[in-house]
Amino acid sequence: MTFAIFVNITRTRAFELARELASWLEAQGMDYLFEQQSALALGSPKSATVEELSKSCDIFVSLGGDGTLLYTSHYSVAKPVIGINVGNLGFLTEFSTAEMLPAMEQVLSGNYSIHTRSQLEASIEVDGRMRQINALNDVVVEKGTFSRIPTFVIRLDDEVLGSYRADGIIIATSTGSTGYSLSAGGPIIAPKSNVFVITPICPHMLTVRPIVISDDKVITVSVEAPDGGFPLNIDGQLRKLLAPNEAVRVRKSPQVINLVANEKRNYCEVLRTKLLWGREQPEGQ
């Protein structure tokens, strides 16, 4: 069994955990490889590119926050991902730093369970070829630096849903519903729900609201504008600038993400502790 380790190189605590984890794996006689940038920052010779890790490793470990886990999940190819929270919110990362080694022991013994999460697949044209890019959280088209308010045209299975004058459009999975979509006014959706949510960003129309749709729909988004370039962000990473009337097609990905579950916590607890769900604000604060 070979472990792939991804480290948030901007956090000192993540470096400490990476060295601790490497020593522990060596003591257990387990093989491991660091993602190339992580290895460079740590000064470790045990390095591989993300493409090589996808092919040669069996278990992926993310040492960072939710952003690090999203990056790790893009290369795990449905293999188990252990998320260790070294960030602030840690909504997706299942384990605290104190739970890292117990979680690793569970995985080595085979005594662990999996949370399977659906993904989005965005189809875009890059350098004259169609590419498919997966997103665990969301696909976002924004107005960027365009000086006016553009119109985002949304189609479901080639039928027009509507034309939205807004600062952008978020298409989120149930997992991603507690991310950017939530901050833009979208609903919280339980992780195993077979739906997507389309959330407008700062709509300039009183009649536009977020809409929840079945995940068997194909969503097409294009921007009506005379000129400009419109950022397409997939799980927070800029993938390209869309030209006016250029379309991005989004559907349910055939590839899932498998997160190693922390049996000591559940979704309701996460809502209460991470988002302070259902709590009243203490007096004087």
C-alpha positions as CSV (number, residue, x, y, z in Angstrom):
1,M,0.0,0.0,0.0
2,T,1.4,3.4,-1.0
3,F,0.2,6.7,0.4
4,A,0.1,10.0,-1.6
5,I,0.6,13.0,0.7
6,F,-0.5,16.5,-0.2
7,V,0.6,19.4,2.1
8,N,-0.6,23.0,2.4
9,I,2.9,24.5,2.2
10,T,1.7,27.8,3.6
11,R,1.0,26.4,7.1
12,T,3.8,25.6,9.5
13,R,1.6,23.0,11.3
14,A,1.0,21.1,8.1
15,F,4.8,20.8,7.7
16,E,5.1,19.4,11.2
17,L,2.3,16.9,10.6
18,A,3.9,15.9,7.2
19,R,7.2,15.0,8.9
20,E,5.4,13.2,11.7
21,L,3.3,11.2,9.3
22,A,6.3,10.3,7.1
23,S,8.2,9.0,10.2
24,W,5.1,7.0,11.3
25,L,4.6,5.4,7.9
26,E,8.3,4.4,7.7
27,A,8.0,2.8,11.1
28,Q,5.0,0.8,9.8
29,G,7.0,-0.3,6.7
30,M,4.6,1.6,4.4
31,D,5.6,3.4,1.2
32,Y,4.6,7.0,0.6
33,L,5.2,9.8,-1.9
34,F,4.7,13.5,-1.5
35,E,3.1,15.7,-4.1
36,Q,6.0,17.4,-6.0
37,Q,5.6,20.9,-4.6
38,S,5.1,19.5,-1.1
39,A,8.3,17.4,-1.4
40,L,10.2,20.4,-2.6
41,A,9.1,22.6,0.4
42,L,9.9,19.7,2.8
43,G,13.2,18.9,1.2
44,S,12.1,15.3,0.7
45,P,13.4,13.0,-2.1
46,K,10.2,11.0,-2.0
47,S,8.4,12.9,-4.7
48,A,6.1,12.4,-7.7
49,T,3.9,14.5,-10.0
50,V,0.2,14.5,-9.3
51,E,-0.3,12.5,-12.5
52,E,2.1,9.8,-11.2
53,L,0.4,9.8,-7.8
54,S,-2.9,9.2,-9.4
55,K,-1.5,6.0,-11.1
56,S,0.8,4.6,-8.4
57,C,-0.8,5.4,-5.0
58,D,-3.6,3.6,-3.2
59,I,-4.6,6.1,-0.4
60,F,-4.5,9.9,-0.5
61,V,-3.8,12.1,2.5
62,S,-4.6,15.8,2.6
63,L,-2.9,17.9,5.2
64,G,-4.5,21.4,5.1
65,G,-7.9,22.9,4.9
66,D,-10.9,22.3,2.6
67,G,-9.0,23.9,-0.3
68,T,-6.1,21.4,0.0
69,L,-8.7,18.5,0.2
70,L,-10.4,19.8,-3.0
71,Y,-7.0,19.9,-4.8
72,T,-6.1,16.4,-3.5
73,S,-9.5,15.0,-4.6
74,H,-8.9,16.1,-8.2
75,Y,-6.1,13.5,-8.5
76,S,-7.4,10.7,-6.2
77,V,-9.4,9.1,-9.0
78,A,-12.0,7.6,-6.7
79,K,-9.4,6.2,-4.3
80,P,-9.9,6.9,-0.6
81,V,-8.9,10.4,0.7
82,I,-8.1,11.1,4.3
83,G,-8.7,14.8,5.1
84,I,-6.7,16.2,8.1
85,N,-7.9,19.6,9.0
86,V,-5.0,22.1,9.4
87,G,-7.2,25.0,8.3
88,N,-9.9,27.1,9.9
89,L,-13.3,25.9,8.9
90,G,-12.5,22.4,7.9
91,F,-16.0,21.5,6.7
92,L,-14.9,18.8,4.3
93,T,-11.8,17.5,6.2
94,E,-13.1,14.8,8.5
95,F,-10.3,14.5,11.0
96,S,-8.5,16.9,13.4
97,T,-4.7,16.9,13.8
98,A,-5.0,14.9,17.0
99,E,-7.0,12.2,15.0
100,M,-4.4,11.9,12.2
101,L,-2.6,8.8,13.4
102,P,-5.7,7.0,14.8
103,A,-7.3,7.5,11.3
104,M,-4.2,6.1,9.6
105,E,-4.3,3.0,11.9
106,Q,-7.9,2.5,10.9
107,V,-7.1,2.6,7.3
108,L,-4.2,0.2,7.6
109,S,-6.4,-2.3,9.5
110,G,-9.1,-1.9,6.9
111,N,-11.6,-0.9,9.6
112,Y,-12.9,2.3,8.0
113,S,-16.0,3.5,6.1
114,I,-16.3,5.8,3.2
115,H,-18.5,8.9,2.4
116,T,-19.1,8.8,-1.4
117,R,-19.6,12.3,-2.9
118,S,-20.9,13.1,-6.3
119,Q,-19.0,15.5,-8.6
120,L,-19.8,17.9,-11.4
121,E,-18.2,17.6,-14.9
122,A,-17.6,20.8,-16.8
123,S,-17.0,20.5,-20.6
124,I,-15.0,23.4,-22.1
125,E,-13.0,24.1,-25.2
126,V,-9.3,24.6,-24.5
127,D,-6.8,25.1,-27.4
128,G,-9.3,23.8,-29.9
129,R,-10.1,20.6,-28.0
130,M,-12.9,19.7,-25.6
131,R,-11.8,19.0,-22.1
132,Q,-13.8,17.6,-19.1
133,I,-12.9,18.9,-15.7
134,N,-14.4,17.6,-12.5
135,A,-15.5,19.6,-9.5
136,L,-16.4,18.4,-6.0
137,N,-17.8,21.7,-4.9
138,D,-18.9,24.0,-7.7
139,V,-18.5,25.4,-11.2
140,V,-18.8,29.3,-11.2
141,V,-19.1,31.7,-14.1
142,E,-18.5,35.3,-13.1
143,K,-18.6,38.8,-14.7
144,G,-15.0,39.5,-13.6
145,T,-13.8,42.9,-14.7
146,F,-16.6,43.4,-17.2
147,S,-17.8,47.0,-16.5
148,R,-21.5,46.3,-17.0
149,I,-24.0,43.8,-15.8
150,P,-24.0,40.8,-18.3
151,T,-26.8,38.4,-18.9
152,F,-26.2,34.7,-18.0
153,V,-28.4,32.4,-20.1
154,I,-29.0,29.0,-18.4
155,R,-30.4,26.0,-20.2
156,L,-31.5,22.6,-18.7
157,D,-31.2,19.8,-21.3
158,D,-31.2,22.5,-24.0
159,E,-34.5,24.0,-22.7
160,V,-34.1,27.7,-21.6
161,L,-34.4,28.0,-17.8
162,G,-33.9,31.8,-17.8
163,S,-31.7,34.7,-18.5
164,Y,-30.2,36.1,-15.3
165,R,-28.7,39.6,-15.0
166,A,-26.2,39.1,-12.2
167,D,-22.6,39.2,-11.2
168,G,-22.3,35.5,-11.8
169,I,-23.8,32.0,-11.6
170,I,-22.8,29.2,-9.2
171,I,-23.6,25.5,-10.0
172,A,-22.9,23.5,-6.9
173,T,-23.1,19.9,-5.8
174,S,-24.8,19.0,-2.5
175,T,-21.3,18.9,-1.0
176,G,-20.6,22.4,-2.4
177,S,-23.9,23.8,-1.2
178,T,-22.2,24.9,2.1
179,G,-19.4,26.8,0.2
180,Y,-19.7,29.7,-2.2
181,S,-23.4,28.9,-2.9
182,L,-24.3,29.3,0.7
183,S,-22.6,32.7,1.0
184,A,-24.5,33.8,-2.1
185,G,-27.8,32.9,-0.5
186,G,-28.2,29.3,-1.6
187,P,-29.7,26.5,0.5
188,I,-27.9,23.9,2.6
189,I,-28.3,20.5,1.0
190,A,-27.6,17.1,2.7
191,P,-24.5,15.5,1.1
192,K,-26.2,12.4,-0.4
193,S,-29.1,14.2,-2.1
194,N,-29.2,13.6,-5.8
195,V,-29.5,17.2,-6.8
196,F,-27.6,20.3,-7.8
197,V,-28.3,23.9,-6.9
198,I,-28.0,26.9,-9.3
199,T,-27.4,30.1,-7.3
200,P,-27.1,33.6,-8.9
201,I,-24.5,35.9,-7.5
202,C,-25.9,39.4,-6.6
203,P,-28.8,39.1,-9.1
204,H,-30.1,42.5,-10.4
205,M,-33.6,41.0,-10.7
206,L,-36.1,40.6,-7.8
207,T,-37.7,37.5,-9.3
208,V,-34.4,35.4,-9.5
209,R,-33.8,33.0,-6.7
210,P,-31.6,29.8,-6.2
211,I,-33.1,26.7,-7.8
212,V,-32.5,23.1,-6.9
213,I,-32.6,20.6,-9.8
214,S,-32.2,16.9,-10.3
215,D,-28.6,15.8,-10.9
216,D,-29.6,14.0,-14.1
217,K,-29.9,17.3,-15.9
218,V,-27.3,18.8,-18.2
219,I,-26.8,22.5,-17.4
220,T,-25.5,24.9,-20.1
221,V,-24.3,28.4,-19.2
222,S,-23.4,31.2,-21.6
223,V,-22.9,34.9,-21.3
224,E,-24.7,37.5,-23.4
225,A,-22.4,40.5,-23.8
226,P,-20.9,42.5,-26.6
227,D,-17.3,41.9,-25.5
228,G,-15.2,40.9,-22.5
229,G,-13.9,37.7,-20.9
230,F,-15.8,35.9,-18.1
231,P,-13.9,33.9,-15.5
232,L,-14.8,30.2,-15.3
233,N,-13.7,28.9,-11.9
234,I,-13.9,25.2,-11.1
235,D,-13.5,24.4,-7.4
236,G,-12.0,27.8,-6.9
237,Q,-9.4,27.5,-9.7
238,L,-9.5,29.7,-12.8
239,R,-9.7,27.5,-15.8
240,K,-10.3,30.0,-18.6
241,L,-12.0,33.2,-19.6
242,L,-15.2,32.5,-21.5
243,A,-15.8,34.6,-24.6
244,P,-19.2,36.2,-25.1
245,N,-21.8,33.5,-26.0
246,E,-19.3,30.7,-25.4
247,A,-21.0,27.9,-23.5
248,V,-19.9,25.6,-20.7
249,R,-21.9,22.4,-20.2
250,V,-22.1,20.9,-16.7
251,R,-23.4,17.5,-15.8
252,K,-23.0,14.8,-13.1
253,S,-19.6,13.3,-13.4
254,P,-19.3,9.5,-13.8
255,Q,-16.4,9.8,-11.3
256,V,-17.0,10.1,-7.5
257,I,-14.9,11.1,-4.6
258,N,-14.4,8.7,-1.7
259,L,-13.7,10.4,1.6
260,V,-12.6,8.3,4.6
261,A,-15.3,8.9,7.2
262,N,-14.8,10.0,10.8
263,E,-17.2,7.8,12.8
264,K,-17.1,10.1,15.7
265,R,-19.0,12.9,14.0
266,N,-22.0,13.2,11.8
267,Y,-23.4,15.8,9.4
268,C,-25.7,17.4,12.0
269,E,-22.8,17.9,14.4
270,V,-20.8,19.4,11.6
271,L,-23.5,22.0,10.9
272,R,-23.7,22.8,14.5
273,T,-20.0,23.1,15.2
274,K,-18.7,24.5,11.9
275,L,-21.6,26.8,10.8
276,L,-23.1,27.3,14.3
277,W,-26.4,26.0,12.9
278,G,-29.3,26.6,15.3
279,R,-27.3,28.5,17.9
280,E,-28.3,31.8,19.3
281,Q,-25.8,34.6,19.5
282,P,-24.5,35.0,23.1
283,E,-25.5,38.2,24.7
284,G,-23.0,41.0,24.4
285,Q,-21.5,39.7,21.2
